[in-house]
Amino acid sequence: MEKNMAMADRVIRAVIAVVIVVLYFTGVLNGTLALILGIVAVVFLLTGIISFCPIYKLFGLSTAGPEAPQAPPPAPQA
């Protein structure tokens, strides 16, 4: 699985998830809205941890930037 999320994107998702959890435990969120946002928080945390967003992949997006070029293999010694 190719990473398609930059560190900034991962941090933003984690912060949003934490805010949702705090709002739930302080009683601001309840009922159906709390359930839906709880699911969103879990998805944000999981995608942030693994650095991969399936929706980004679906639309061909990536915030990860270009991958570092691979160093060529060493030349054989004669």
The 8 nearest C-alpha neighbors of each residue, nearest first, counted from 0:
[[1, 2, 51, 3, 49, 50, 53, 52],
 [0, 2, 3, 51, 50, 56, 4, 52],
 [3, 1, 51, 50, 4, 0, 63, 49],
 [2, 4, 61, 63, 51, 62, 1, 50],
 [5, 3, 63, 62, 50, 51, 2, 61],
 [6, 4, 63, 62, 8, 7, 9, 3],
 [5, 7, 9, 8, 10, 4, 63, 50],
 [8, 6, 10, 9, 5, 11, 4, 12],
 [7, 9, 11, 5, 6, 10, 4, 12],
 [10, 8, 47, 6, 12, 7, 11, 13],
 [11, 9, 13, 7, 12, 8, 14, 6],
 [10, 12, 14, 8, 13, 9, 7, 15],
 [11, 13, 15, 9, 43, 10, 14, 16],
 [12, 14, 10, 16, 11, 15, 44, 17],
 [13, 15, 17, 11, 16, 12, 10, 18],
 [14, 16, 18, 12, 13, 17, 11, 19],
 [15, 17, 40, 13, 19, 14, 18, 12],
 [18, 16, 20, 14, 19, 15, 21, 13],
 [19, 17, 21, 15, 20, 16, 22, 14],
 [18, 20, 22, 16, 17, 21, 23, 15],
 [21, 19, 23, 17, 18, 22, 24, 16],
 [22, 20, 18, 24, 23, 19, 25, 17],
 [21, 23, 19, 27, 25, 20, 24, 28],
 [24, 22, 28, 20, 26, 21, 25, 27],
 [23, 25, 21, 26, 22, 20, 27, 28],
 [26, 24, 22, 23, 27, 21, 28, 20],
 [27, 25, 23, 24, 28, 22, 29, 21],
 [26, 28, 22, 25, 23, 29, 24, 21],
 [29, 27, 23, 33, 26, 22, 32, 30],
 [30, 28, 33, 32, 26, 31, 27, 23],
 [29, 31, 33, 32, 34, 28, 35, 23],
 [30, 32, 34, 33, 35, 29, 36, 28],
 [31, 33, 35, 34, 30, 36, 29, 28],
 [32, 34, 29, 28, 36, 31, 30, 35],
 [35, 33, 37, 31, 32, 36, 38, 30],
 [36, 34, 32, 38, 37, 33, 31, 39],
 [35, 37, 39, 33, 38, 34, 32, 40],
 [38, 36, 40, 34, 39, 35, 33, 41],
 [37, 39, 41, 35, 36, 40, 42, 34],
 [38, 40, 36, 42, 37, 41, 43, 35],
 [41, 39, 16, 37, 43, 38, 42, 36],
 [42, 40, 44, 38, 43, 39, 45, 37],
 [41, 43, 39, 45, 44, 40, 46, 38],
 [44, 42, 40, 46, 12, 41, 45, 47],
 [45, 43, 47, 41, 42, 46, 13, 48],
 [46, 44, 48, 42, 47, 43, 41, 49],
 [45, 47, 43, 49, 51, 48, 52, 44],
 [46, 48, 9, 50, 44, 45, 49, 43],
 [49, 47, 45, 46, 50, 44, 9, 51],
 [48, 50, 46, 51, 47, 45, 2, 52],
 [51, 49, 47, 4, 2, 48, 46, 3],
 [50, 52, 2, 3, 46, 49, 4, 53],
 [51, 53, 55, 54, 46, 56, 3, 50],
 [54, 52, 56, 55, 57, 51, 46, 58],
 [55, 53, 57, 56, 52, 58, 60, 59],
 [54, 56, 60, 52, 58, 53, 57, 59],
 [57, 55, 59, 53, 54, 58, 60, 52],
 [56, 58, 54, 55, 59, 53, 60, 52],
 [57, 59, 55, 56, 60, 54, 53, 61],
 [60, 58, 56, 57, 55, 61, 54, 3],
 [61, 59, 55, 58, 56, 62, 3, 57],
 [62, 60, 3, 63, 4, 55, 64, 59],
 [61, 63, 4, 5, 64, 3, 60, 8],
 [64, 62, 5, 4, 3, 61, 65, 2],
 [65, 63, 62, 66, 61, 5, 3, 4],
 [66, 64, 67, 63, 68, 62, 61, 3],
 [65, 67, 68, 64, 63, 69, 2, 3],
 [66, 68, 69, 65, 70, 64, 63, 71],
 [69, 67, 66, 70, 65, 71, 64, 72],
 [70, 68, 71, 67, 66, 72, 65, 73],
 [69, 71, 72, 68, 73, 67, 74, 66],
 [72, 70, 69, 73, 74, 68, 75, 67],
 [71, 73, 70, 74, 69, 75, 76, 68],
 [72, 74, 75, 71, 70, 76, 69, 77],
 [73, 75, 76, 72, 71, 77, 70, 69],
 [76, 74, 73, 77, 72, 71, 70, 69],
 [75, 77, 74, 73, 72, 71, 70, 69],
 [76, 75, 74, 73, 72, 71, 70, 69]]
